Amino acid sequence: MNYQKLIIAGNATRDAELKKSQSGEVTYTTLRVAVNDGKREPVYFPITVFGKQAEIVAEYVKKGRAVLVEGHIEATKSGRMNVVADRVIFGSHPKDKPKEETAGYKKAKKVAESIAENS
């Protein structure tokens, strides 16, 4: 029995691109994820995402966004390795507002402060 699972946590090196197969029946997205531990040169992984998840990834994953990809490795016709994503989880983006500036954070802070004042 053979089984493989790959988990990659890194940053998108470019905006994800939504594409369709030549027949137009299959929607997929391609992106590249860089993994860098700060000690060595970054490692770059080509990622392909299919179906509805591909549409969501194409909409939200832009260059610099942190992503966690669960998937498996497949060889392409040219013999290169590619990661096929089973699941993609989005992290923050360097351009995202710090949490202190979001409306949800401000509301939660006010509630916490009022609880503290009343105790």
Steps between C-alpha positions, in 0.01 A plus 500: 500500500631846407388820665631851502391825658685825480443806719656828391484827691641802321417809298358536151766634265242639256127543464316171449373460143162344416509287184280255310603179330508492120158333502371768736364237738761527774573817697836521672734751658876508500720672751849477640579483870836592650610336822782678678637415844742793491805273520511369144387609156120488455343192347229562238206265448270511196142444619187410303152525650187364328126567504311747720800530731701621198257789450526602867880476498519711182286767663683525833860387454714789388877541503632494856197333663586225747348163406500150637456235233415135563540282196697239315772493237432408139743488210410704193534369144834682477623314809485795739347468843186693587300520823129438455318669786231315689449799732626858516478713814560874473710695742569868524631726228769761565256771381222387735410742776649420837235338718492810720348695209216262412142569609471154658808558713379843613159359596654208692735742678206720609311197634809380688554847647138531614517156664822601676344825624194319636691233690 
